[in-house]
Amino acid sequence: MNKTKSKPPSTSEQFNKVYSSPISHWVWSDIRIPQELIELIKTKNPKTTLELGCGLGLFSNFVAKQGIKATGVDFSSVAIENAMRRVAENELKPEFIVGDVTNLETIKEKFDISYDVGCFHCLNEESQQKYASEVYRLLKPVGTHLIWALDLSPSEIKLSPDYIAKTFENGFHLVNSKFSRRRIIASHWYWLVRK
Ligand SMILES: C[S@@+](CC[C@H](N)C(=O)[O-])C[C@H]1O[C@@H](n2cnc3c(N)ncnc32)[C@H](O)[C@@H]1O
């Protein structure tokens, strides 16, 4: 019997392939808006938000519907095309951008808050550092960056509050973390505040 485990997607081409199939991305896509994101929007009352790894854009759409300027970025052009199609008829809609979270130099605006549901854990260590620098550049001082990430990343990096605090230590304080069973698997929510 062949017990070879299929490797999770990591490149934009691999994610494009997954998003091109009508069902395979439902492994991670969740139609429920996380309570942690709802609370963040309620308590911080942002005028502008940035979502990293927005996929089909459900969460950015939730934010935009509240009259907030929402931007979602993902390096899968297929995901972004689908995200744009889904909101085409909406009066209030997010801006969706194809971009790599490790290099977002085309985005010049500074955001009140940013968030990421399941993108950070797709990155290797070098890319995580670039991601941390980009979030620092794009977030206003004392802005919050919220992350949901698996405790064991698809590339088998162990993520924990200590690990996240260290990765972001140059530009952020980790002010809170919470164990979660979102998507059933052990994971955490992390609240980082930009210095
Ligand atoms: C697990 S999916 C989560 C998607 C969405 N946040 C959700 O919860 O439905 C991870 C997403 O991150 C995106 N992604 C992974 N690495 C990325 C990178 N370096 N730059 C931009 N997007 C990336 C993938 O294309 C994918 O849409």
The ligand as a Gaussian input file, in Angstrom:
#p B3LYP/6-31G(d) Opt

LIG

0 1
 C       -5.232000      28.046000       4.405000
 S       -5.637000      29.223000       3.164000
 C       -6.692000      30.361000       4.078000
 C       -7.483000      31.272000       3.178000
 C       -8.480000      32.193000       3.903000
 N       -7.811000      33.066000       4.846000
 C       -9.534000      31.364000       4.604000
 O       -9.489000      31.243000       5.838000
 O      -10.407000      30.822000       3.913000
 C       -4.090000      30.123000       3.066000
 C       -4.119000      31.237000       2.042000
 O       -2.884000      31.940000       2.100000
 C       -2.461000      32.207000       0.768000
 N       -1.003000      32.333000       0.799000
 C       -0.090000      31.412000       1.201000
 N        1.147000      31.909000       1.096000
 C        1.015000      33.181000       0.626000
 C        1.930000      34.208000       0.299000
 N        3.257000      34.030000       0.423000
 N        1.437000      35.391000      -0.142000
 C        0.109000      35.572000      -0.280000
 N       -0.816000      34.632000       0.000000
 C       -0.357000      33.454000       0.448000
 C       -2.971000      31.027000      -0.052000
 O       -3.093000      31.311000      -1.416000
 C       -4.303000      30.755000       0.613000
 O       -5.346000      31.484000       0.015000

